[in-house]
Amino acid sequence: MIDFVKMQIKGVVRFVLEENPYLEFYYRDINLVTGEVRTINRNGKRKTPYKYADYKGLEFRIYDSGSIYVMGSLHKYWNDGEHNYNDLTKEMFFAVVQDLEKRFDIDPKLCILKNLEIGVNIIPPIPVNTVLDHCFLHKTNPLCYTHNTDEGKYRQVKYEQYIIKIYNKSLQYGIDKEILRFEIKYTRMQKIHREKIFTLKDLVNYGFKNFTNILIKEWENILFYDSSIIHNTVRLANYRNPLYWLDLLENRSSSTFKKHRKVLRWLTKNYSQNYKQKILETIKCKINDLAMGCPNLQLVYNVIKDTPKRLIFSETKKYCFVTGLDISMQKNDSITLSHTGLRYYRKYYPKLYTKVKEKYLTRRWSNSSSEEEIREIAHHIRDIKRNYIRSRNNKYKKGQLNMFGVLGIRPLSLASVKGVEFM
């Protein structure tokens, strides 16, 4: 159901992601002679360099500007990046989202959707290529044939905000079973935003079944010629010709086009097997099945069985008042990075720990043991927080209102953002 996504990821420390054991980052567009990263594209425009890593069909991008994006097929992610010709139930989708959160510390509430692809894989009542050959128009726009080595044979039409695509899934992967894929790819998110979907978490809450009417409406907008029509009208010779419909649109009035389209629908309903309607019902049934989910939840959640427990913190994330680093592994009442958090980062993210040490360990303790280092770093961070609060309280009289609150102490969320100066 849910396939390709492009998301901007917030709330992830880039050094933590770079140190993740599942990812290995590389730079694209490197000059092999000078070793420089190209910052000008083919059109002569400046572009922001980024490093990327691939994992199970997803591409992680960290731009030099600090922005982090994840893009790719969540359906393929479920299948270890190999394919997406099977079905992805709602539980499988939930498990993928949960796996991303645990494996990469990605909070679905902070994943801003930039592109989204929804669709279904169905077994049609007639061969897939026959369906493709008789899908002429979507609304009043031609469904153009395209052959692509990755996606096989398909027809599509592009609009300003989305793309409608129908293709032969079995041809794409060379499998024996007839599989038709019908999908909508949103390249701009206005239509999705109308459904109150802005983040990956919103997508989880929205549910598969609510996409039924959206997919059905777009399938109904297709002008489909049913080759099983049996009638003696001479119009059939024209109706089975896609050029005839294009000629109606280009050289006749819109009322003439609508009249003939209405006649075709009447002939299809009364004198054919009405394969278009059968495909519509199949799409409805498939969405319902996917929304009902998988009865064996243990099989579903096997996808996350090898997720390292060290990446699993509390359900609600917390950030250090001073450094902005995640301190969810510490006690619930923690405010700043403590001994526990520092030991965690030293063990699993040594480069990040080194950055913290360089910033918060004074020279006096530079030759100390590891435990002394941790003790002094934690002490220095607590002192920074204490001094900050004291200075804010001295600046404002007790009970005085200001933009940061009654005592002048700015909220922790703002402090956590500003505190990460070494990111």
C-alpha positions in Angstrom: 0.0 0.0 0.0 2.6 2.5 1.1 5.7 2.3 -1.1 8.1 5.1 -2.0 8.6 8.0 0.5 10.9 10.9 0.7 11.2 12.4 4.2 13.1 15.2 5.9 14.3 13.9 9.2 14.3 16.2 12.3 15.6 15.5 15.8 18.5 13.2 14.7 22.1 14.2 15.5 24.1 13.8 12.3 27.2 12.4 14.0 25.1 9.8 15.7 23.6 8.8 12.3 27.1 8.8 10.7 28.3 6.4 13.5 25.3 4.0 13.1 26.7 0.5 12.6 24.2 -0.2 9.8 25.2 2.7 7.6 28.4 3.4 5.6 28.4 6.8 4.1 30.1 8.0 0.9 30.3 11.3 -1.0 28.9 11.5 -4.5 30.4 13.6 -7.4 34.0 13.4 -6.2 36.7 14.6 -8.6 39.1 11.6 -8.8 42.1 13.9 -9.5 41.7 16.6 -6.9 39.5 14.8 -4.4 37.1 17.7 -4.3 33.3 17.3 -4.0 31.5 18.9 -6.9 29.2 21.8 -5.9 28.0 22.9 -9.3 25.5 20.7 -11.2 25.3 20.1 -15.0 23.2 23.2 -15.5 25.8 25.4 -13.8 23.7 26.0 -10.7 25.1 25.6 -7.2 24.1 22.5 -5.3 24.6 21.4 -1.7 27.0 18.4 -1.4 25.8 15.4 0.5 27.0 12.1 1.7 24.8 9.0 1.3 24.3 5.5 2.6 22.1 2.7 1.4 20.3 0.2 3.6 17.5 -2.2 2.6 16.2 -0.1 -0.3 16.4 3.2 1.5 18.9 6.0 0.9 20.1 8.1 3.8 21.4 11.6 2.8 23.2 14.0 5.1 23.7 17.3 3.4 26.6 19.6 4.3 24.0 22.2 5.3 22.9 19.8 8.1 19.6 18.6 6.5 19.0 14.9 6.7 16.7 13.0 4.2 15.6 9.4 3.9 14.1 8.2 0.6 13.2 4.9 -1.0 10.6 2.1 -0.8 9.3 1.1 2.7 7.8 -1.9 1.0 11.2 -3.0 -0.3 12.6 -2.3 3.2 10.3 -5.0 4.6 11.7 -7.4 2.0 15.3 -6.6 2.8 15.6 -4.3 -0.2 14.9 -7.0 -2.7 11.4 -6.5 -4.2 7.9 -5.0 -3.6 5.7 -7.4 -5.7 4.1 -9.0 -2.6 1.6 -7.4 -0.2 2.5 -5.0 2.6 -0.1 -5.2 5.4 -0.7 -2.4 7.9 1.2 -4.4 10.6 4.1 -4.9 8.3 4.1 -1.1 7.6 3.9 -0.4 11.4 6.8 -2.8 12.0 8.9 -1.0 9.3 8.3 2.4 11.0 9.1 0.9 14.4 12.3 -0.7 13.0 13.4 2.7 11.6 12.9 4.3 15.0 14.8 1.6 16.9 17.6 1.0 14.4 18.3 4.6 13.4 16.7 6.6 16.3 14.2 8.2 13.8 11.1 9.6 15.5 8.1 9.2 13.1 6.6 12.4 14.5 9.7 14.3 13.2 9.7 12.7 9.7 8.3 15.4 7.3 6.9 13.8 4.2 8.1 15.4 0.9 7.0 12.7 -1.5 4.6 9.7 -1.1 3.6 6.8 -3.2 0.5 4.7 -2.5 -0.8 1.8 -4.6 -1.9 -1.8 -4.7 -0.6 -5.0 -6.4 -3.6 -7.1 -7.8 -4.2 -10.1 -10.0 -6.5 -8.8 -12.8 -9.2 -10.8 -14.4 -7.4 -10.5 -17.8 -3.7 -10.4 -18.7 -1.9 -7.4 -17.4 -0.6 -6.3 -20.8 -4.2 -6.4 -22.1 -5.3 -4.0 -19.4 -2.4 -1.7 -20.2 -3.2 -1.8 -23.9 -6.8 -0.6 -23.3 -6.1 2.2 -20.8 -6.3 5.1 -23.1 -6.8 8.3 -21.0 -6.8 9.5 -17.4 -9.5 12.2 -17.3 -8.7 13.9 -20.6 -4.9 13.2 -20.7 -3.3 10.3 -22.5 -1.7 7.5 -20.5 1.6 7.3 -22.2 3.5 4.1 -22.7 6.9 3.9 -21.2 9.4 1.1 -21.2 12.0 1.1 -18.4 14.6 -1.5 -17.6 13.8 -1.3 -13.8 10.0 -1.2 -14.0 9.2 -3.1 -17.2 6.3 -1.9 -19.2 4.0 0.8 -17.9 1.7 3.7 -18.7 1.6 6.9 -16.8 0.3 10.5 -16.8 2.0 13.3 -15.0 0.2 16.2 -13.3 1.6 19.2 -11.4 1.2 17.5 -8.0 1.1 13.8 -8.7 1.7 10.9 -11.2 -0.8 8.1 -12.1 1.0 4.9 -13.0 -0.2 1.5 -14.2 2.4 -1.2 -14.9 3.2 -4.9 -15.2 4.7 -5.9 -11.9 5.4 -9.5 -13.0 7.4 -8.2 -16.0 9.5 -6.0 -13.7 10.6 -8.9 -11.6 10.3 -11.8 -14.1 7.8 -13.8 -12.1 5.2 -16.2 -13.5 2.1 -14.7 -11.8 0.2 -11.9 -13.5 0.5 -8.8 -11.2 -0.9 -5.4 -12.1 0.2 -2.4 -10.0 -1.9 0.7 -9.9 -0.4 3.6 -7.9 -0.4 7.4 -7.2 2.9 9.1 -6.6 2.5 12.5 -4.9 5.4 14.8 -6.0 3.9 17.7 -4.1 2.0 17.3 -0.9 -0.9 19.6 -1.1 -3.5 16.9 -1.6 -2.0 14.8 1.1 -2.0 17.7 3.5 -5.7 18.1 3.0 -6.0 14.7 4.6 -4.0 16.0 7.7 -1.0 13.9 6.8 2.3 15.8 7.3 4.6 13.3 9.0 5.2 9.6 9.0 3.4 9.4 12.3 0.3 11.0 10.6 0.5 8.4 7.9 0.5 5.6 10.5 -2.5 7.1 12.2 -4.4 7.7 8.9 -4.8 4.0 8.1 -4.8 2.1 4.9 -8.5 2.0 4.4 -8.9 5.7 4.2 -6.9 5.6 0.9 -9.7 3.5 -0.7 -11.7 6.3 -2.1 -8.6 8.1 -3.4 -7.4 5.1 -5.4 -10.9 4.2 -6.6 -11.6 7.7 -7.8 -8.4 7.8 -9.9 -9.1 4.3 -11.4 -12.6 5.5 -12.3 -11.1 8.5 -14.1 -9.4 6.1 -16.6 -11.0 5.7 -20.0 -10.8 2.0 -20.5 -11.9 0.1 -23.7 -13.3 -3.3 -22.8 -12.4 -5.8 -25.6 -15.2 -8.1 -24.5 -17.9 -5.7 -25.7 -20.3 -7.6 -28.0 -22.5 -5.2 -30.0 -23.2 -4.4 -33.6 -22.7 -0.7 -33.4 -20.2 0.7 -35.9 -18.8 3.0 -33.2 -16.8 0.1 -31.7 -14.2 0.4 -34.5 -13.6 4.0 -33.4 -13.8 3.4 -29.6 -11.1 0.7 -29.6 -8.7 3.2 -31.3 -6.9 5.5 -28.8 -6.2 8.0 -31.6 -10.0 8.5 -32.0 -10.3 9.8 -28.4 -7.3 12.1 -28.8 -8.9 13.5 -32.0 -12.2 14.1 -30.1 -10.3 16.1 -27.5 -8.2 18.1 -29.9 -10.6 18.8 -32.7 -14.1 18.4 -31.3 -16.0 20.1 -28.5 -15.8 18.8 -24.9 -19.5 17.9 -25.1 -18.9 15.6 -28.0 -16.1 13.8 -26.1 -18.3 13.5 -23.0 -21.2 12.1 -25.2 -19.0 9.3 -26.7 -17.5 8.5 -23.4 -21.0 8.1 -21.9 -21.9 5.8 -24.8 -18.8 3.7 -24.2 -19.6 3.4 -20.5 -23.1 2.2 -21.4 -21.9 -0.4 -23.8 -19.3 -1.6 -21.3 -21.9 -1.9 -18.5 -24.5 -3.7 -20.6 -22.6 -5.6 -23.3 -19.3 -6.7 -21.9 -17.7 -8.5 -19.0 -17.0 -5.1 -17.5 -13.4 -5.8 -16.6 -12.9 -2.2 -15.5 -15.5 -2.7 -12.7 -14.0 -6.1 -11.8 -10.6 -4.5 -11.4 -12.2 -1.7 -9.3 -13.7 -4.3 -7.0 -10.4 -6.2 -6.8 -8.7 -2.9 -5.7 -11.3 -2.4 -3.0 -10.9 -6.0 -1.7 -7.1 -5.7 -1.7 -7.1 -2.5 0.3 -9.5 -4.0 2.8 -7.3 -7.1 3.1 -4.2 -5.0 3.7 -6.1 -2.9 6.3 -7.2 -6.0 8.1 -3.6 -7.0 8.4 -1.7 -10.1 9.1 -3.1 -12.6 11.6 0.4 -13.8 12.7 2.0 -10.9 14.4 5.0 -12.9 15.5 6.0 -13.4 11.9 5.4 -9.7 11.2 7.7 -8.5 14.0 10.5 -10.8 13.1 11.8 -8.0 10.9 12.9 -6.1 14.1 14.2 -9.1 16.1 17.8 -8.2 15.5 17.5 -4.5 16.3 20.2 -3.7 18.9 18.7 -3.0 22.3 21.2 -0.2 22.9 19.2 1.9 20.4 16.0 1.4 22.3 15.4 4.2 24.8 12.2 5.4 26.5 9.1 6.1 24.4 9.4 9.8 25.0 12.7 11.3 23.8 14.6 13.8 26.1 17.5 16.0 25.2 20.3 17.5 27.3 19.7 21.1 28.3 23.3 22.0 27.4 24.5 19.8 24.5 21.2 19.0 22.9 22.1 15.2 22.7 19.5 12.5 23.3 19.5 11.5 27.0 16.6 9.0 26.8 18.9 6.3 28.1 19.2 8.1 31.4 16.8 8.4 34.3 13.4 10.0 33.7 14.2 13.1 35.8 17.5 13.7 34.0 18.0 17.2 32.5 21.7 17.2 31.4 24.0 14.5 30.0 25.2 12.4 32.9 27.6 9.6 33.6 25.2 7.0 32.1 24.8 8.9 28.9 28.5 9.7 28.5 29.3 6.0 29.0 26.7 5.1 26.3 28.2 7.5 23.8 31.8 6.5 24.6 30.9 2.8 23.9 28.7 3.0 20.9 29.5 6.4 19.3 33.2 7.1 20.1 33.6 9.9 17.6 30.7 11.8 19.1 32.0 11.2 22.6 35.4 12.7 21.4 33.5 15.8 20.2 31.8 16.2 23.6 35.2 15.7 25.4 36.9 18.3 23.3 34.2 20.8 24.1 33.5 20.2 27.8 36.7 18.6 29.3 39.2 21.2 30.6 42.9 20.8 30.0 43.5 20.1 33.7 41.9 16.6 33.2 43.2 15.8 29.8 45.5 13.0 31.0 42.9 11.5 33.4 41.4 8.0 33.3 38.2 7.4 31.4 36.0 7.4 34.5 37.6 10.7 35.7 36.9 12.2 32.3 33.3 11.2 32.4 32.9 12.6 36.0 34.5 15.9 35.1 32.6 16.3 31.8 29.3 15.7 33.5 30.2 18.1 36.3 31.2 20.8 33.8 27.9 20.4 31.9 25.9 20.7 35.1 27.8 23.8 36.0 27.0 25.4 32.6 23.3 24.7 33.2 23.4 26.0 36.8 25.3 29.2 35.7 22.9 29.8 32.9 19.8 29.5 35.1 21.5 31.8 37.7 22.3 34.5 35.1 18.7 34.4 33.8 17.3 34.7 37.3 19.5 37.6 38.1 18.5 39.4 34.9 14.8 39.2 35.6 13.0 40.0 38.8 11.2 37.2 40.5 7.8 36.7 38.8 8.6 39.0 35.9 7.2 37.9 32.6 9.4 37.7 29.5 9.6 35.8 26.2 11.2 32.8 28.0 8.8 32.5 30.9 8.3 33.8 34.4 11.9 33.3 35.6 13.6 33.9 32.3 14.6 30.3 31.8 14.1 29.3 28.2 12.3 26.0 27.5 14.4 22.9 27.2 13.3 22.3 23.6 14.9 25.6 22.6 18.0 25.0 24.7 18.5 21.6 23.1 18.4 23.0 19.6 20.8 25.8 20.3 23.2 23.7 22.4 24.5 21.5 19.6 27.2 23.7 18.4 29.6 20.9 17.2 27.0 19.2 15.0 
